[in-house]
């Protein structure tokens, strides 16, 4: 994995962690306290400056009451992981709202393919 890919992965994992933190209505300070680290450590992870090791990723998942795979899946660029993420996002919506999202995705996809 080259430096550009590592940076992109770090940014994606950081954004996934930040989303989970916000979902849990926690501050960076609260997450840092739960992990026994300084606030700046959490900030660096969320900004994609540092990629958490596997132990830290599992600890973050415990803090957010989710699976580590969920944090990684949100950061993944693989189509199967992205498809699973879309399924998770669509699941709580009613049929009409799911159809609206699908229509938007279809239109956006067609537009992007035109290039």
C-alpha positions as CSV (number, residue, x, y, z in Angstrom):
1,X,0.0,0.0,0.0
2,X,1.5,3.3,-1.1
3,X,1.5,6.5,1.0
4,X,-1.5,8.0,-0.9
5,X,-3.6,4.9,-0.2
6,X,-2.5,4.9,3.4
7,X,-3.5,8.5,3.8
8,X,-6.9,7.9,2.2
9,X,-7.5,4.9,4.4
10,X,-6.5,6.9,7.5
11,X,-8.9,9.6,6.5
12,X,-11.7,7.2,5.9
13,X,-11.2,5.4,9.2
14,X,-11.0,8.7,11.0
15,X,-14.3,9.9,9.5
16,X,-15.9,6.6,10.4
17,X,-14.8,7.0,14.0
18,X,-15.9,10.6,14.2
19,X,-19.4,9.5,12.8
20,X,-19.7,6.9,15.5
21,X,-18.6,9.4,18.2
22,X,-21.3,11.8,17.1
23,X,-23.9,9.1,16.8
24,X,-23.1,8.2,20.5
25,X,-23.3,11.9,21.4
26,X,-19.8,11.9,22.8
27,X,-17.1,14.5,22.8
28,X,-13.5,13.8,21.8
29,X,-12.6,14.4,25.4
30,X,-15.1,11.7,26.6
31,X,-13.7,9.2,24.1
32,X,-10.2,10.0,25.2
33,X,-11.1,9.5,28.8
34,X,-12.7,6.1,28.0
35,X,-9.5,5.1,26.2
36,X,-7.1,6.5,28.8
37,X,-5.4,8.8,26.2
38,X,-5.2,12.5,25.6
39,X,-7.7,14.5,23.6
40,X,-5.1,15.1,20.9
41,X,-4.8,11.4,20.3
42,X,-8.5,11.1,19.4
43,X,-8.3,14.3,17.3
44,X,-5.3,12.9,15.3
45,X,-7.2,9.7,14.6
46,X,-10.4,11.5,13.5
47,X,-8.4,13.8,11.3
48,X,-6.7,10.8,9.6
49,X,-3.2,11.8,10.9
50,X,-2.9,8.4,12.7
51,X,-4.3,5.0,11.9
52,X,-5.4,3.2,15.1
53,X,-3.8,-0.2,15.6
54,X,-6.1,-3.2,15.9
55,X,-6.2,-3.1,19.7
56,X,-7.2,0.6,19.7
57,X,-9.8,-0.1,17.0
58,X,-11.4,-2.8,19.2
59,X,-11.4,-0.4,22.1
60,X,-13.0,2.3,20.1
61,X,-15.7,-0.2,18.9
62,X,-16.4,-1.0,22.6
63,X,-16.7,2.6,23.5
64,X,-19.2,3.1,20.6
65,X,-21.0,-0.2,21.2
66,X,-20.4,-1.4,17.7
67,X,-18.2,-3.9,16.0
68,X,-14.7,-3.1,14.9
69,X,-15.7,-4.5,11.5
70,X,-18.3,-1.8,11.3
71,X,-15.7,0.9,11.7
72,X,-13.5,-0.7,9.1
73,X,-16.5,-1.4,6.8
74,X,-17.4,2.3,6.9
75,X,-13.9,3.1,5.8
76,X,-13.6,0.5,3.1
77,X,-13.4,1.3,-0.6
78,X,-14.4,-2.3,-1.5
79,X,-17.8,-2.5,-3.3
80,X,-19.1,-5.3,-1.1
81,X,-18.4,-3.3,2.1
82,X,-19.9,-0.2,0.5
83,X,-23.0,-2.3,-0.5
84,X,-23.4,-3.5,3.1
85,X,-23.1,0.0,4.3
86,X,-25.8,1.1,1.9
87,X,-28.0,-1.7,3.2
88,X,-27.5,-0.6,6.8
89,X,-28.3,3.0,5.9
90,X,-31.5,2.0,4.0
91,X,-32.8,-0.5,6.5
92,X,-34.4,1.9,9.0
93,X,-36.2,3.9,6.3
94,X,-39.7,3.3,5.2
95,X,-40.4,2.0,1.6
96,X,-41.0,5.4,0.1
97,X,-37.9,6.9,1.6
98,X,-35.8,3.9,0.5
99,X,-37.1,4.4,-3.0
100,X,-36.3,8.1,-2.9
101,X,-32.7,7.3,-1.9
102,X,-32.4,4.7,-4.6
103,X,-33.7,7.2,-7.2
104,X,-31.1,9.8,-6.1
105,X,-28.3,7.2,-6.3
106,X,-29.4,6.0,-9.7
107,X,-29.6,9.6,-11.1
108,X,-26.2,10.5,-9.5
109,X,-24.6,7.4,-10.8
110,X,-25.9,8.1,-14.4
111,X,-24.6,11.7,-14.2
112,X,-21.2,10.7,-12.9
113,X,-20.8,8.1,-15.7
114,X,-21.5,10.7,-18.3
115,X,-18.4,12.4,-16.9
